[in-house]
Amino acid sequence: MKPYVIAYLSAACISALYLPSSLAFERTSGGSTTVIKEGQNAFSQPAANLPMSERIDFSVGNSFFRNPWVSSPASTDARDGLGPLFNTNGCQNCHIKDGRGHPPQAGDINAVSMLVRLSVPALSDAERQKLIQYGNIPEPNYGGQLQDFALPGAKPEGKVTLSYQPVTVTFEDGESVTLRKPNIAITDLNYGPMAENVQMSARIAPPMIGLGLLESIAAEDIYALADPSDDNGDGISGRANQVWDVEQGRTALGRFGWKAGLPTVKQQNAAAFNGDVGLTTSMFPHHNCMPSQSVCEDMPNGGTPEVSDNILSFVTFYARHLAVPARRNMQDPSVKQGQALFAEAGCHACHVPTFTTQKRPDLPALSEQTIHPYTDLLLHDMGEGLADHRGEFIANGREWRTAPLWGIGYTKEVSPEATYLHDGRARTLMEAILWHDGEAATAKQAVLGMSKTERDALVAFLRSL
């Protein structure tokens, strides 16, 4: 076959050419959207089955995702309105090459690809009622997250610093691993004191791949996996988060974010524009300032809204169609052994391998795809070690959404500084595994009992995804 013909084959066709049929479809983690791409840009490709006529929309969305926003007034009025308080001036700064962020490293002045969520406990009936629509109660002076940047003429809300406490874990064969538990501190507060009962939770940016496919899984398929009372007695009691859908004006299934606190890709993007970049949209028309902060009223803005519905639509199209790269090394004996160990340890009970997306006439590239995301999109109690003691809608302070594992083997290729788990505490995949507890305690104990060869095989399987 001529090389130029192979270049235009879909990922599914390529895998079928070189792999046994029993393995071909699992290699294509995102179904026909899957791309064959390695290196730094592995997470930045359009869905393989996206027609050329729609790749222009993808590229336009990419430009607004990648390029920085500027303060108002500006000659580039389609991209102005930044701040006045913000965490970053562009989406790509946090989702590095569309991949993961990381905590600030030694010498970093600002957190950049990590932010700190803020809230206070809901103490009254009225506040508890607000949780249905808002998820949590914002800190009175600083809102729902700390903004550590500000435009000239304004002051940032404060600075985030991290320190780490070592935690040693020992395997049954005597080998040990030193984990790091983060401690958050916020200094240089510029808008008054912070509430004594403030709840803080550090969050790094998650990878962007496959979001449209996760959005396309039928809600009933996700609800069918929930077992909040653990009726089957397997120790796994996943719950579906119930969050507020701004466009629909009602409660809906949560799918996105570390605690599944957002229902759609569009709302996730609009919330990030608002909270992270300080930009208004029709979904979130107010700036991210609290009543005690007059800075939003005092400084010029980029119009109403600052991100037009048209631009938000392009960015949402881009985010929905970022492709998942194909699995690698599937025939390696160590990878095969690791996949068997993954199942034997019970990891697949939460990291569910396979779904089929529903038919979406409006998004045909994402329709009826057999995908392998390794998530159930449900909330699970992950134990005290990972607890942030901060709720989000019905999620409690020990619960986290099962993170999708597809593409995780490409993480360090896309960004060598990238780390794992919600706050980036885990520097390696094994460190991430060893932080699992709660409902994952049995699986963790199985890993602690594995030999060095078996542990290496387990990691080799994860790197193959």
N, C-alpha and C positions, 0 to 999 in steps of 0.2 A: 504494500500500500504506500502511496506517495506521502511524503512528510506533510505537504500542505493539506492533504485530506485529513490526516490524523489530527492536525491542529484544530479542526473544527468539529471533531467528535465530542459528544457530551461526556461528562465524567463517568456516567453509567456505562457507556459504550466502551470507553477506554479500560475500565476495570474488568469488564466482561472479556475483553481480548486477552488479558494477561493473567487472570485469576480463575480458579475453578468456579463453576457456577454457584456452588454452595457458599462461597465467600464473596462473590461479586457485589451483592447488594449491601452487605454489611460494610464493605469498604466505602461505599458511597453514603457517608453519614447523613448527608442532607438530601438523599434521593437524587433526582435529576438536577438539582441545584448545585451539587457538589463540584468543586473545582480541584484540579491537579496543580497545586502551587506550593512551593516551599520558600523558606527565607523570610525576610523582613516584611514582605507584602502578602504573606499567606492569608491574612485576615481581611484584606482590603479589596477583594475581587467581587465583581457582580455575580449573581447566580448564573451557573453555566447555561441554563435553559432560558435566560432572559433574552428576548429578541432584540436585535440591534436597534429597532425603532424605540425601545424603552431604555436603552443604555444611555441615551442623552439625558433623560430624567435622572438616572442614577448619578451621572457625572455632575449635574447641576446640584443635586443634593449633597454630593461629596464636597463640592467647593464651599458650601455654606457650613458643612461640618468641619472641614479642615482649616479654612482660613480664619484669621482672627477678626473679631468684631472690634469696633472703635467707638470712642465717645462721641457724643453729639455736641454741637452740630458738625457735620462732616460732608464732604463732597460725595462720599460713597453712602448715599442715604439708604440703600438697601441693606447696609451692614453696620449701621450706627445704632447707638442707644446703649452701649455697654455700661453696666453698673447702675448707680455709682458705687455700690458695694457688690463684690463678686469674688468667686474663687479662681476663675480662669477667664481668659478672653477668647477661648476657642475650645470646641468639644474635643479636638484631637489632642490637646494638651493633657487631658486626663485619660482618655481612651487611646493610649499611645499606639499609633499604627492600627487603630481599631481593636487593640488588645487590652490587656490589663494595665492598671496603674500600679503604684507601689508607695509605701510610706516614705516620708522624707529621709534621706540618707545623711550621713555625717557631712556637715558643711552646707546643707540645703537651708536657705533662709525661709522658704515657705513650703507648705505641704504639696501644692500643685495638684498631683494626681490622687490625693487623698483629702477627704473632707471630714468634718465632725458634725454629726447630727446632734441636735439639742431638743430637749423637751422637759416638761415637768409632769409629775403624776396628776392624773385626773382625780380630784378629791371630792367634788360635788356632783350631784345628779346631773346638773346642767353641763358640767365639763365631761362627764361620762357619755352624755348624749352626743356631744360634739365629736367624740371618737368615731362615730358611725360615718361622718362625712370627712373628717380631717385626719383621722388616724392617730393623732396624738395632740397634746396641748403644747404649743410653742413656748419656749423660755420668754418671759415677759419683755426683756430688753433686747434680746438677740435673735428671737425667732426660731425657726426650725433647723437652721444650721449656721455655723460660724463662717462669716466671710472674712478672709484674711488678706484681701486686696481691696483697694479703693482708688477711684479716680483722683487726679491732682485736685486739691481743694477739699477733699473729703478724707476722713480717717478710716482705716480698716477697723473691723470690729475687735480684732485681737490677733494673737499669734498662737499657733499650735506647736507644742513640743511633745516629744515622745521619749520615754525611757523604757528599758526592758528588764524584766526580771527573769533570770534563767530558771528553767524547769527541766529536770533530767528524767528521761524515760529509759528504762532498761528492758531489753528483749530477754526472752528465756535463755538464749544462748550466751548471755553476758554482755553483748554489745549494747552500748548506750547512745542516746541522741540527746543533745541539749536543745530544748525548745526555747522560745523567747515569748514571754507574756508582756504585752504592751501596757504601759500606764500613760494616760493622756493628761496633759496639763495645758491650760489656756492662760496666757499672760498678756499684759499690755492692753487690758480692756479699755476701750475708748467711749463706751456708751453706758456707763454706770455699772454697778455690781451685778453679778450673775446670781440667780436664785440659789439658795443654799441646797435645795432639793433637786438641782438640775440633773438631768440624765444625759450622759454623753456617750456617743457611739461612733468610733472611727470607721470610715468606709473607703475602700479603694474602688476605682472604676472597674467594672467587670468587662469582659470582652463583648464585642458587638455582634459576633457572628450568629447566624441562624435565628435571629429574633422573629422574623416574619413567619418562620416555620413553627416556632413555639406558640406564636399567636394563633396559628391556624389549626392547632390541635383542638378537637371538639371539647367543650367544657365538660360534657358528660363522661368523656374518657378519663379526664383528670379526677372528677368527683368519684368515679368508680374505684379509684385506687385509694381513696381516703378511708381511714379506719380509726376515727378519733378515739373510740373506746377500746381499741385493740380487741375486737370481738373474736378474731381468729387466734389470739394468744401468741403471736409471733414476736411480741415486744416492739413492734413498729406501729405507731399510731399517727400516721400522717393526717394533717388537717389542711383544708383549702382556706386560704385567707379570703376574707370578704371585704372588699375595698370600695371606694367611691369612684364611680365612672362619671367624670365631669361632663362629658358630652351627653350621656344618656340621663344624667340626673338621678342615678339610682345605684344601689349596691351591685357589685359584679365580682366575678372570680378574679383574684389577684394572680398575676403570672410573673411580673418583672420586678427587679430589685432584690436585694439580699434577703428581704423578708416578704417577697411577693406582694409589695405594697402598691403596685400599679397594674391596671387592667389591660392596657393597650400600649403598643409601641408609640403611637402618636402622643398619648398622655405622658408617657415616660419622657419623650423628647421635649414636650412643652414644659414639664416640671423641671427638667435639667436646664433649659434656657432660662427659666425664671430664677431658680435657686442658685445655680452655679455661675451663670453669666450675667444675671441681673437684667434680663430682657423680658418684656411683657409679650403675651400672645392673647388671642381671643379666648383661649382656655383658661389662662391665668393673667387677667388684665391688670393686676396690681403689682407694684414693685415689692421686692422682698425686704422692705423696711418695716420695722415695728413702729407703733405710735410714738415712742420716745425718741425716734430717730427722724429728725426733720430733713436729713440730707437728701432724701428722695424728692422732696418738694422744692428744695432750694436749688437743685442742679438741673440743667436742661435734659430733656429726654429725646428719644428718637421717634416720637410719634405714637399714635394709638391704633393698633398695637405696634410695638417695635419690630416684632417678627410677624410679617404678614401671613395670612392663611396660606398663600401660595408658596412662600418659602418654607413654612412648616410642613406643607404637603410634600415638597421635594425632599426635605431632610428625612421625613418619615418613610418615603419610598426608598431612599438610600439605605436607611437602617433596616428596613424589612428585607432587603434583597442582598445584604452582605452574605457571601457564601461561606459555607463550612468546608474546609479542605479535607481531602480524602484521607482515610486511614493509611498507615504505612506499616511495613514489616509484618504483615499478618501471618505469613507462613514461617516466621522465625519460631523455633521450638520454645524459646523462653517466653515469647509473647503468648503463644498458645497455652503454656503452663500458667502464666499469669492470669489469663482470662478465666481459666478453670478455677484458680484460687480465688479470684474476685467473686465468682459465683458461690463457691463453697463457703466463703466467709460471710455470705449474705449481703454483700454490698449492693447487689442488684435489687434488693427489696425497696430501696429508695432511689438509687441510680438506675431507674428502669430503662432498659436498652432501647426499646422500639415502640414507635407510634406510627400511625398513618394520619396525615393531615386531612381535614375535611375539604370538600369541594368549595372553591372560592372563585366564582366567576369574575369578580373584580380583580383578583390577583392570580391569574392562571399559572404562573410559574411556581407558585407555592401550593397549588391544589393537588390533593390526592397523592402526596409523596410519602413513601415509606422511609422514615428517618430513624436515626439512632443517636438521640441526644444524651442518653444516660442521665435522665432526671424524671421525677414525677411531678415537679412544680409545686409540691406540697410543703407545708411547714412541718419540721420535726424538732423535737427537743434534743439538742446537741450537748447537753450537760453543762455543768457549772463553769468549766474551763473556758468555754466559748461564749458564755452568757454576757450580754451587754446590759441586762436589767432594764431594757427600754422597749416598750411595746410599740406596735404599729398595726392599727386596726385591731383585728382579733389576735394577732401574733403576740405572744408574750416575750419576756426578756431572755428566755432560753431557747426560743424557736428560731430556726432559719430555713429558708427555702432550699431544697436540694439543688445544688449548683449543677448545671449541665457540664458534662465532661468532654463532649465532642470538641476536638481541636486542642485539647489541653497539652498534647505532646508538642505543639508548635509554639508554646508560650514563650520560651526563652529565645527562640529564633526571631520572633516578632519584636520582643523587647527584652534584652538581657537583664534589665533591672526589675522585671516584673516578679511579683510574689503572689502568694495564694491565700485563700480564705478572705472573709469580709474585710478585715483590717490589715491584710497583707503580712501578718505575723509569720506565716510559714514561708521559709525560703526555698524549700524543696517539697516535692510531692509526698515524700515519706513524713516530713514534719506535718503536713496538712492531714495526713491519715491519723497520725498520733494525737492530734487535737480532738478527734472524734470521740464522743462519749454519749451519755444519755441513751437514746434509742439505738445508737451505733456502738454501744459498749461491747456487745457480743462480737461484732465484726472486728473491733479494735483488738479484743483479746485474742482473736484468731490470728491477727497479724503479729501480735507480740510473741505468739508461740511458733511462728514460722522460722525456718532456717534462713541463713543469709542468702542462699541460692533462691529460696522461694520468695523472699522479700524483693530481691533483685528482679525476679520474674514478674512479680506484681507491678513494680514500677515500670518495667519494660512494656507491659500491657497498657498501662495508662499512657505511656509515651507514644504508643502506636495509634492512639485515638486522634 
